[in-house]
Amino acid sequence: MARLRFRRPSRNSSDKERETLIEATPEENSPYAEVRAAVPNTDDPDLPQSTIRMWVLGTLVVTCLSGANMIFFLHSPTATLTPYIGAIIAWPLGRLWDVLVPNYKIFGMELNPGPFNIKEHCLIVVMALNLGVGVGYGPDIIVTLREFYHNSLGSNWGFEIMLVLSTQLVGLGLSGFVRRILVYPAAMIWPPNLVTVTFLTNIHMKYNHIANGWKISRLKFFLIVAAVGSCYQWFPSLLAPFLSDFDFAAWIAPSNIIINQIFGTISGLGLFPIGFDWNQVAGFLGSPLIPPLGTLINIGAAMVTFFWLVVPIVHYSNVWWGHYLPMVGNAAMDRYQQSYDVTKVLRDGNFDLDKYQSYSPLFLPTSFAISYGMAFSVLVATVVHSLLFDSADVFRYWKTSLNDDDDVHMRLMRSYKEPSLWWYGGLVVICVAVLLAMVLHFPTGLPAGYLFLGLTISAVMLVPIAIIYATTTMLIGLNVIAEFMIGYMLPGRPLAMMLFKAIVYYTNFMAINFAQSMKLGHYIKLCPKTLFWVQFMGAVLSGISQVAVNYWVTTGIDQICETNQALGYTCASTRTFFVSSIIWGLIGPERHFKIYTGILSFFIVGAVLPLLSWLWLKKWPRSVMRFIHWPVFFSASGMLPPATPYNYNLWLAVGLFFGFWVRKNWFSWWAKYNYTLSAALDLSVAVGQALILAVMQGRGINAPDWWGTVGAYNTVDARSEPLVQLQPGQYFGPSKW
């Protein structure tokens, strides 16, 4: 088979000549510069793929690291062991296998079929791709039931296994039906895959060239950054956490509430973002070195509009009683300025209206309330935008992708057979049957009809949401709209709400995740049938590992999920999940929006703005309006909370520096090192956190007691104090609710 290759520059080529070679013509390569900079346009179909070595190492990596992610998920700030960690671990293990294992045959398969190659390595990464998800909704529901609701289902292994595996694997089944739209077309870039491809080619392809005067190879650059970053992580994570929350304005005026709320990093808007911790930059939002510049600009515009302007105006106008609440945070408060006590509105485990009316409505920090409004807008904006701007492309992809060679990667992939749609359809049927058995057998409170409604919503929204993610890196979640719908349909049933949200949102999310790994296999030229089984086993192994480690951690660490837990295992993300279950599942949106009037108007805003843009561009197609992407704009609040505006502002500052300034002025350096730097920094955080946990856990060792660990947090911002502090016996809010 003919192989298409880059024209490699000579040693004497100038940086300008090298940049021209990277910008190869579409006929020779992908029509997109980002893909040309990261993905080789070559294939060796003779490289072994489905080997015993790959399966053994993949199983080991996925099982261990998925369990570790479960541990880190409960910690604040959170850290995620990404697929790059698995790839780093698999590489030396694969090389050791080359040296130590004799080449015997087992069931006709060679134990050592030659050097550990890039395709085996990539399949291990695909198996570990669930690591990038961190922890799914299944374990989140389990921890919420066990630690916050004290529900016995949180300790029922049958319920847990059925929930975790079925919600993951139904996503794999759904993804197989949309390959022609989401994987085959060159326009579906999936930028996070470019980091993974760069990382793998750094290791397996020894080619090196000079980039803006830099001669160091990408592999050596990666190892140096990862090693230095891992050592440095001890400072912001343990020895000097003020480097992570660089709250300089609050240190200058620790008792000034206005200054702390505007510039604070914990419960403030973080308007002057300075930080020295990659975990604060990328821990919630992912690496800012990956998204396209247009995504960064849209997110930045949304942050300025809503969190620099709207939130302060609403908060200081005392709308929704903001004077009595923190401006930023994920807390659910009662009218006495205390954490909302769900036991005071429950009778026999169910919502009690009389107790609710005698206790308190639920109040949210202003930013939390606004983020819900933006979540309403983003869903409607996604539907309208997709119908107006993307529908023609979707139909074209579906009609022509099987026969249209729109880039070299599609041409090379025609050498491999695709799995039948029956594989994916059969998996969907099995998973739906398991989910149906789960909701019928266990006391979940979710009627079977709502299961099928949730799956339908997930499937219908798959293509519009995935296209946006594949082209912008912004993932639009269905979690809020699922909460909103089930809250109206089944008020007072928090477990039913959580399950419906998992069925709607998480199955959609996992389908997108599996489609992304299919595109990674497309770039590395993996056999699609082998890829299917690797994805399947990765989901099964990671799910079982997380369920087991979840039980071990939550029963083995003292004061787990308490806000003052000594080692930081405060379950911040799960606490946000719990608060959502109170708002939408227990109290219900009908009662909640009696307090938060005006939020529902965001539905109208999300529908109207894409339509206005479309009409505007029909008349003035070259206007600045073409850069505005309303679904991405409104998705800015997707991780807020548990992320804070400070996290977003840091993320934007770093992303714009590399995505605009570095790329514009040092394109060759950016093309060679940008994705390598991203992977190395992600790895450094995970390794540093793992080392800290290994040293600290169970040894009675505490962080040093000095200003950087104690005094720096003696501020209004760190204490999340409101403008008005009530005296004992006082309360705020409406007279009726």
Buried (B, 14 or more C-beta within 10 A) or exposed (E): EEEBEBEEBEEEBEBEEBBEBBEBEEEBBBBBBBBBBBBBBEBEEEBBBBBBBBBBBBBBBBBBBBBBBBBBBBBBBBBBBBBBBBBBBBBEBBEEBEEEBEEEEEEEBBBBBBEBBBBBBBBBBBBBBBBBBBBBBBBBBBBBBBBBBEBEBBBBEEBBBBBBBBBBBBBBBBBBBBBBBBBBBBBBBBBBBBBBBBBBBBBBEEEBBBBBEBEBBBBEBBBEBBBEBBEBBBBBBBBBBBBBBBBEBBBEBBEBBEBBBBBBBBBBBBBBBBBBBBBBBBBBBBBBBBBBBBBBBBBBBBBBBBBBEBBBEBBBEBBBBBBBBBBBBBBBBBBBBEEBEBEEBBEEEEBBEEEBEEBBBBBBBBBBBBBBBBBBBBBBBBBBBBBBBBEEBBEEBBEBBEEBBBBBBBBBBEEBEBBEEEBBBEBBEBBBEBBBEBBEEBEBBBBEEBBBBBBEBBBEBBBBBBBBBBBBBBBBBBBBBBBBBBBEBBBBBBBBBBBBBBBBBBBBBBBBBBBBBBBBBBBBBBBBBBBBBBBBBBBBBBBBBBBBBBBEBBEEBEEBBEEEBEBBBBBBBBBBBBBBBBBBBBBBBEBBBEBBEEBEEBBEBBBBBBBEBBEBBEEEEEEEBEEBBBBBBBBBBBBBBBBBBBBBBBBBBBBBEBBEEBBEEBBBBBBBBBBBBBBBBBBBBBBBBBBBBEEBEEEEEEBEEEEBBEEBBEBBBBEBBBBBEBEEEEEBBEEEB
